[in-house]
Amino acid sequence: MPENRVPRRRRFVVCEPRHFAVQYAINPWMSTGRPVDVIRALDQWQALVDAYRAHGHTVDTVAPVPGLPDMVFAANCAVVVEGRVFGSRFHAPERRGESVAYEAWFKTEGFEVQHPEAVCEGEGDLVPAGRWLLAGTGFRTTPEAHREAQEFFGVPVISLTLVDPYFYHLDTALFVLDDENVAYYPGAFSPGSREVLERLYPDAVIATREDALAFGLNSVCDGRNVFIAPGAGELADRLSGRGYVPVPVDLSEFHKAGGGIKCCTQEIREARS
């Protein structure tokens, strides 16, 4: 019998894709020859925001800045654990202005921001998972940033090496279901990292390459509801079989830049009371 899953209300931060475009190519998904339909992108983004709110979650918005077309991908700006903000230092020069814009927002909300010395792309590669932080490296965030994050948060950081450029961030290859389990695509990881995941999560939900390439793992789960790309049908069925409730949200316009649901979503994890 599937388990009875319990959702937990979340606080999310997003950024309207008013200036979204593919003006450069910094991952295999991006091609400046593929035009973006901004109206469609805005409609899809609003549908995601509406879905979050319909399920009881709080959604804050950061004002978009002209000239920063990828600012919509809020997950990359920082990682927040117990009210502590570890900011970003982007690999690509084109995105570095986003760090400044998001830091200003965090400060207006009363947060202090720790600046990483090494390249670090926020929740794209640093994924809070219960008692530890899963940390991706291989294409963007560096192992040095993993060490910085561990010192800053004081929680164990588990480094995982990504080997497939189509899964350039950890959040394209894995997402957290709850404090005890994850879903992931094994082929995105080095052999040693696959063994680590098998040891940590023997009951993980495993995705096919097809569902991973459909951005099925760039999902957000509140403990019960999984906001997921509609193209990842087999993964959705597997999640349903485990007692989770798939909530399909089409963000296909953002796939042109290599992003999906999670890329557009930053989570604020408040300090424990």
C-alpha positions in Angstrom: 0.0 0.0 0.0 1.3 3.5 -0.8 2.2 5.6 2.2 0.0 8.5 3.4 2.2 11.5 2.6 1.8 14.7 4.5 2.6 18.1 2.8 4.5 20.8 4.6 3.8 24.5 3.7 6.8 26.1 2.1 8.0 29.7 1.4 9.2 30.1 -2.2 10.9 33.0 -4.0 10.4 33.5 -7.7 11.2 36.1 -10.4 8.9 37.1 -13.2 10.4 36.2 -16.6 9.7 39.6 -18.1 13.2 39.8 -19.6 13.6 36.1 -20.3 15.5 35.2 -23.5 18.2 33.0 -24.8 20.9 35.5 -25.5 23.9 33.2 -25.0 24.7 29.5 -24.7 26.1 28.2 -21.4 24.6 24.7 -21.4 23.7 22.1 -24.1 20.0 23.1 -24.0 20.7 26.7 -25.0 20.8 27.9 -28.6 20.5 31.6 -29.6 18.8 30.4 -32.8 15.7 29.3 -30.8 13.5 32.3 -30.1 11.6 32.5 -26.8 7.9 33.2 -26.7 7.9 35.6 -23.8 4.1 35.7 -23.5 4.0 32.0 -23.3 6.8 32.0 -20.8 4.9 34.5 -18.6 1.8 32.4 -18.8 3.6 29.2 -17.8 5.4 30.9 -15.0 2.2 32.3 -13.6 0.6 28.9 -13.8 3.5 27.6 -11.5 3.0 30.4 -9.0 -0.8 29.7 -9.0 -0.2 26.0 -8.5 2.0 26.7 -5.5 -0.5 29.1 -3.9 -3.4 26.7 -4.6 -1.5 24.1 -2.5 -1.1 26.5 0.4 2.5 27.7 -0.2 3.7 31.3 0.2 5.3 32.8 -2.9 7.4 36.0 -2.8 8.6 37.7 -5.9 11.8 39.4 -6.8 11.7 42.2 -9.4 13.4 41.3 -12.7 16.3 43.4 -13.9 16.7 44.3 -17.6 19.8 42.7 -19.1 19.6 39.6 -16.9 17.6 37.1 -19.0 18.2 34.1 -16.7 17.2 35.9 -13.5 13.9 33.9 -13.6 16.0 30.9 -12.4 15.7 31.9 -8.8 17.1 28.6 -7.4 20.6 29.5 -8.6 20.8 32.7 -6.5 21.4 31.2 -3.1 20.6 28.3 -0.7 18.8 29.1 2.6 19.0 26.8 5.6 17.5 27.7 9.0 17.3 31.4 8.0 21.0 31.5 6.9 21.7 32.6 3.3 24.7 31.3 1.4 24.8 33.3 -1.8 26.0 32.6 -5.3 29.1 33.2 -7.4 28.2 32.3 -11.0 30.4 30.4 -13.3 29.3 32.4 -16.4 30.1 36.1 -16.4 26.7 36.7 -18.1 24.9 35.7 -14.9 27.0 37.4 -12.2 24.7 40.4 -12.0 21.9 38.2 -10.7 23.8 37.7 -7.4 23.7 41.4 -6.7 20.0 41.7 -7.5 19.0 38.8 -5.3 21.3 39.9 -2.4 19.5 43.2 -2.4 16.2 41.4 -2.1 17.4 39.2 0.8 18.7 42.2 2.6 15.3 44.0 2.3 13.8 40.9 3.9 16.1 41.1 6.8 18.6 38.4 5.9 22.4 38.6 5.8 24.1 36.9 2.9 27.4 35.0 3.1 29.4 35.4 -0.2 31.0 32.2 -1.4 34.7 32.6 -2.4 34.4 29.7 -4.9 32.0 29.2 -7.8 28.7 28.3 -6.3 25.3 28.3 -8.0 22.9 28.1 -5.1 20.2 25.4 -5.0 21.2 24.4 -8.5 24.0 22.4 -6.9 23.4 22.6 -3.1 20.3 20.6 -2.2 19.2 20.5 1.5 18.1 16.9 2.2 17.1 16.5 5.9 20.2 15.9 8.0 22.7 16.9 5.3 23.3 18.9 2.1 23.7 17.1 -1.2 26.2 19.0 -3.3 26.8 18.7 -7.0 30.0 19.4 -8.8 31.5 18.7 -12.3 30.2 21.6 -14.4 29.4 24.6 -12.2 29.8 24.6 -8.5 33.2 23.6 -7.2 34.3 21.3 -4.4 35.8 24.3 -2.7 32.3 25.8 -2.5 31.1 22.5 -0.9 33.6 23.0 1.9 32.6 26.6 2.3 28.9 25.6 2.7 29.7 23.0 5.3 31.7 25.5 7.4 28.9 28.1 7.0 25.9 25.9 7.8 27.6 23.4 10.1 25.8 20.5 8.5 27.4 17.5 6.6 27.9 18.1 2.9 27.9 15.1 0.6 29.7 15.8 -2.7 28.3 14.2 -5.8 30.0 14.4 -9.2 27.9 15.1 -12.3 29.3 13.6 -15.6 26.6 14.3 -18.2 26.5 17.9 -19.5 22.8 17.8 -20.1 22.5 17.5 -16.3 24.9 20.4 -15.5 23.3 21.2 -12.1 22.4 18.7 -9.4 18.8 19.9 -9.5 18.4 18.7 -13.0 19.3 15.1 -12.0 17.9 14.8 -8.5 15.2 16.2 -6.2 14.2 15.7 -2.6 11.0 14.0 -1.8 11.2 14.4 2.0 13.8 14.3 4.7 14.4 10.6 4.1 14.2 10.1 0.3 15.0 11.4 -3.1 14.3 10.7 -6.8 17.3 10.7 -9.2 18.7 9.6 -12.6 21.8 7.4 -12.0 23.3 8.1 -15.4 23.9 11.7 -14.5 26.5 10.7 -11.8 30.0 9.3 -11.6 30.2 5.6 -10.5 31.3 6.5 -7.0 28.6 9.1 -6.6 26.0 6.5 -7.7 27.3 4.2 -5.0 26.9 7.0 -2.5 23.3 7.6 -3.5 22.5 3.9 -3.4 23.9 3.7 0.2 22.1 6.8 1.4 18.8 6.2 -0.4 18.2 2.4 -1.0 14.5 3.1 -1.5 15.0 6.1 -3.9 12.6 6.6 -6.8 14.7 6.0 -9.9 14.1 8.0 -13.1 14.7 7.0 -16.7 16.9 9.1 -19.0 13.9 10.0 -21.0 12.1 11.4 -18.0 15.2 13.2 -16.8 15.6 14.8 -20.2 12.0 15.9 -20.0 13.0 17.9 -16.8 11.1 15.4 -14.6 13.8 15.7 -11.9 13.8 19.5 -11.9 10.7 19.1 -9.7 9.6 20.5 -6.3 8.0 18.3 -3.7 6.3 19.5 -0.5 6.3 16.1 1.1 3.2 15.0 -0.8 2.6 17.0 -3.9 5.2 16.9 -6.6 5.2 19.8 -9.1 6.5 18.0 -12.1 7.0 18.5 -15.9 4.1 16.8 -17.7 6.5 15.1 -20.1 7.8 12.8 -17.3 5.0 10.4 -17.4 6.7 7.2 -16.2 8.3 9.1 -13.3 4.9 10.5 -12.3 3.5 7.0 -12.3 6.3 5.8 -10.1 5.8 8.6 -7.7 2.1 7.9 -7.6 2.8 4.3 -6.7 4.7 5.6 -3.6 1.9 7.8 -2.4 3.0 11.1 -3.9 0.6 13.3 -5.9 2.0 14.6 -9.2 0.9 18.1 -10.1 1.9 18.6 -13.8 3.0 22.1 -14.6 4.2 22.9 -18.1 7.4 25.1 -18.2 8.5 23.9 -21.6 9.4 27.4 -22.8 12.1 27.5 -20.1 13.5 24.2 -21.3 15.1 26.2 -24.1 17.4 27.7 -21.5 18.0 24.4 -19.7 15.6 25.2 -16.8 12.3 23.9 -15.4 10.2 24.0 -12.3 12.9 23.8 -9.6 15.2 26.2 -11.5 12.5 28.8 -11.2 12.0 28.2 -7.5 14.1 29.3 -4.5 13.0 28.0 -1.1 13.4 30.0 2.1 13.9 27.6 5.0 13.3 29.6 8.1 15.3 29.4 11.4 14.0 26.9 13.8 11.9 28.3 16.6 
